[in-house]
Amino acid sequence: MNRRRFLRISAGVSVAAFLPDGARAAPARIVVVGGGIVGSSIAYHLVRRGAQVTLLERAKPASGATGNSFAWINATFSKQPRNYFDFNVLGMSGWRRMDQEFSGDLKIQWGGCVEWYPVGATADALRTDVTRAQQWGYAVHFVDQIEFHRLLPFVMPEPFAAASFSEREGALDPVYATQTILERAKQLGVNVMYPCEVKGLVRANGKVSAVETTNGRVELDTLVLASGVQTPHLAAMADLRVPLKISPGVLAHTSPVAPLLDRVALAPQAHMKQNPDGRVVTGSDFGGTPVTDSSPEFGQKLMDRAAAYLPELTQSKLEFVTLGWRVMPQDEYPILGFADACPNLYIAATHSGVTLAPIIGQFAATEILDGARVEMLAPYRLSRFG
Ligand SMILES: Cc1cc2nc3c(=O)[nH]c(=O)nc-3n(C[C@H](O)[C@H](O)[C@H](O)COP(=O)(O)OP(=O)(O)OC[C@H]3O[C@@H](n4cnc5c(N)ncnc54)[C@H](O)[C@@H]3O)c2cc1C
């Protein structure tokens, strides 16, 4: 019998036998609700430690925010204060670890990110941001015209006053990456069920004992809600308030084209990246403007904006437009951890969930299986909302 099989069969017994004094015994049955990148990562990190995991997804994997995400892996520049910046840096390192664990199968593009602005307030803000990030030890520097053209040979920027290169950042295809993580999780023993919608929670003695689903009742010891914008609705069934705010985001996806971008490009009016399948993905806001227009006309407008910087894009066609709803907590910081009022219910609701997925998976496994409380997560508990 190999080690993995042994751990799976003995989950809940073997792990408990090696736990330090005071640690919580490993729960025998963990149910994760949500097959986005966060739920998939949590399920993967739990099962690789021998836990018994069922993942329930109401539609199909990556059909929520994940499938409509720009999926840039980064810690710039809105990632403040310091704790949140450090958390995102750990997310970036987590992807490098997972890239190794998956032998490159996640197809992450590790080309970094170039950002630039013409003379004005945004260029001044970029200078301030870069200086602070450098003080925090981040691998970012200002670039001149020569380096700019080496990094983005197909991009024609208007004259810029400030440009930066964040060297260690990356991007991925969120649908492909989620499917790949879930496939591995399944191989390790996660029972992935979809379509399977959780319709209700069964409660006993202040805890959740089961979920009622469209496929019947599933008994559990620990429930993880990684259900995206549906998390408040499900948490309310346990009398918990998970405050999210509405934050739509629209992206245009082109037909596949020859390699044009090795890295994320943040132009003044458009952000762009190229997926491994050759599709260029472009949008124009990171949450500032609430646009919900996903018409082909608006998609074409986004593409035209990108083509103003990347002329080769005129050779591609608009293929589809996505409208996604960010999982945006009211104060814009993650909500992570066990709920005080329902001690076997673990919540994972976050924006920047692509960047953070690996480290959330790792920390959730630590907190669920070992009974530890990760200090770095202290600012992100549900209890901060009172
Ligand atoms: C336009 C846009 C751009 C973004 N850009 C970036 C970026 O560049 N970098 C970055 O790091 N992040 C980015 N994000 C944020 C990131 O995509 C999200 O934080 C992340 O995808 C959240 O993943 P999740 O798994 O928590 O949620 P989701 O992907 O929404 O997954 C939740 C899943 O739960 C399922 N579910 C819901 N209710 C139930 C139920 N009752 N029963 C069963 N299943 C249920 C849903 O079907 C869904 O599949 C962006 C988001 C958007 C919308």
The ligand as an SDF file (V2000), in Angstrom:
LIG
                    3D

 53 58  0  0  0  0  0  0  0  0999 V2000
  -13.0800   40.7440  -14.2880 C   0  0  0  0  0  0  0  0  0  0  0  0
  -12.2580   40.1420  -13.1860 C   0  0  0  0  0  0  0  0  0  0  0  0
  -10.8870   40.3000  -13.2010 C   0  0  0  0  0  0  0  0  0  0  0  0
  -10.1050   39.7510  -12.1800 C   0  0  0  0  0  0  0  0  0  0  0  0
   -8.7610   39.8640  -12.2560 N   0  0  0  0  0  0  0  0  0  0  0  0
   -7.9860   39.2700  -11.3150 C   0  0  0  0  0  0  0  0  0  0  0  0
   -6.5760   39.2740  -11.4480 C   0  0  0  0  0  0  0  0  0  0  0  0
   -6.0290   39.8030  -12.4230 O   0  0  0  0  0  0  0  0  0  0  0  0
   -5.8380   38.6710  -10.4760 N   0  0  0  0  0  0  0  0  0  0  0  0
   -6.4190   38.0530   -9.3950 C   0  0  0  0  0  0  0  0  0  0  0  0
   -5.7210   37.5310   -8.5430 O   0  0  0  0  0  0  0  0  0  0  0  0
   -7.7760   38.0160   -9.2690 N   0  0  0  0  0  0  0  0  0  0  0  0
   -8.5510   38.5960  -10.1970 C   0  0  0  0  0  0  0  0  0  0  0  0
   -9.9090   38.5570  -10.0940 N   0  0  0  0  0  0  0  0  0  0  0  0
  -10.4900   37.9570   -8.8880 C   0  0  0  0  0  0  0  0  0  0  0  0
  -10.4760   36.4500   -8.9380 C   0  0  0  0  0  0  0  0  0  0  0  0
  -10.8360   36.0130  -10.2150 O   0  0  0  0  0  0  0  0  0  0  0  0
  -11.4430   35.9040   -7.8960 C   0  0  0  0  0  0  0  0  0  0  0  0
  -11.0720   36.4290   -6.6300 O   0  0  0  0  0  0  0  0  0  0  0  0
  -11.4140   34.3840   -7.8400 C   0  0  0  0  0  0  0  0  0  0  0  0
  -11.6600   33.8470   -9.1030 O   0  0  0  0  0  0  0  0  0  0  0  0
  -12.4360   33.8960   -6.8470 C   0  0  0  0  0  0  0  0  0  0  0  0
  -12.4470   32.4940   -6.9250 O   0  0  0  0  0  0  0  0  0  0  0  0
  -13.4700   31.6540   -6.0550 P   0  0  0  0  0  0  0  0  0  0  0  0
  -13.1300   30.2350   -6.2810 O   0  0  0  0  0  0  0  0  0  0  0  0
  -13.4410   32.1730   -4.6660 O   0  0  0  0  0  0  0  0  0  0  0  0
  -14.9020   32.0470   -6.6050 O   0  0  0  0  0  0  0  0  0  0  0  0
  -15.6450   31.5920   -7.9280 P   0  0  0  0  0  0  0  0  0  0  0  0
  -14.7100   31.4470   -9.0590 O   0  0  0  0  0  0  0  0  0  0  0  0
  -16.7950   32.5100   -8.1090 O   0  0  0  0  0  0  0  0  0  0  0  0
  -16.1580   30.1460   -7.5710 O   0  0  0  0  0  0  0  0  0  0  0  0
  -17.2530   29.9150   -6.7460 C   0  0  0  0  0  0  0  0  0  0  0  0
  -17.9550   28.6890   -7.2660 C   0  0  0  0  0  0  0  0  0  0  0  0
  -18.9530   28.3040   -6.3380 O   0  0  0  0  0  0  0  0  0  0  0  0
  -20.0280   27.7700   -7.0660 C   0  0  0  0  0  0  0  0  0  0  0  0
  -21.2190   27.8300   -6.2240 N   0  0  0  0  0  0  0  0  0  0  0  0
  -21.8810   28.9430   -5.8140 C   0  0  0  0  0  0  0  0  0  0  0  0
  -22.9580   28.5940   -5.0810 N   0  0  0  0  0  0  0  0  0  0  0  0
  -22.9730   27.2530   -5.0210 C   0  0  0  0  0  0  0  0  0  0  0  0
  -23.8590   26.3130   -4.4270 C   0  0  0  0  0  0  0  0  0  0  0  0
  -24.9390   26.7000   -3.7190 N   0  0  0  0  0  0  0  0  0  0  0  0
  -23.5820   24.9890   -4.5510 N   0  0  0  0  0  0  0  0  0  0  0  0
  -22.4900   24.5860   -5.2500 C   0  0  0  0  0  0  0  0  0  0  0  0
  -21.6500   25.4430   -5.8560 N   0  0  0  0  0  0  0  0  0  0  0  0
  -21.8720   26.7620   -5.7410 C   0  0  0  0  0  0  0  0  0  0  0  0
  -20.1080   28.6620   -8.2960 C   0  0  0  0  0  0  0  0  0  0  0  0
  -20.7950   28.0270   -9.3520 O   0  0  0  0  0  0  0  0  0  0  0  0
  -18.6480   28.9290   -8.5930 C   0  0  0  0  0  0  0  0  0  0  0  0
  -18.1150   28.0540   -9.5660 O   0  0  0  0  0  0  0  0  0  0  0  0
  -10.7150   39.0600  -11.1080 C   0  0  0  0  0  0  0  0  0  0  0  0
  -12.1000   38.8750  -11.1130 C   0  0  0  0  0  0  0  0  0  0  0  0
  -12.8650   39.3990  -12.1410 C   0  0  0  0  0  0  0  0  0  0  0  0
  -14.3450   39.1650  -12.1420 C   0  0  0  0  0  0  0  0  0  0  0  0
  1  2  1  0
  2  3  1  0
  2 52  2  0
  3  4  2  0
  4  5  1  0
  4 50  1  0
  5  6  2  0
  6  7  1  0
  6 13  1  0
  7  8  2  0
  7  9  1  0
  9 10  1  0
 10 11  2  0
 10 12  1  0
 12 13  2  0
 13 14  1  0
 14 15  1  0
 14 50  1  0
 15 16  1  0
 16 17  1  0
 16 18  1  0
 18 19  1  0
 18 20  1  0
 20 21  1  0
 20 22  1  0
 22 23  1  0
 23 24  1  0
 24 25  2  0
 24 26  1  0
 24 27  1  0
 27 28  1  0
 28 29  2  0
 28 30  1  0
 28 31  1  0
 31 32  1  0
 32 33  1  0
 33 34  1  0
 33 48  1  0
 34 35  1  0
 35 36  1  0
 35 46  1  0
 36 37  1  0
 36 45  1  0
 37 38  2  0
 38 39  1  0
 39 40  1  0
 39 45  2  0
 40 41  1  0
 40 42  2  0
 42 43  1  0
 43 44  2  0
 44 45  1  0
 46 47  1  0
 46 48  1  0
 48 49  1  0
 50 51  2  0
 51 52  1  0
 52 53  1  0
M  END
$$$$
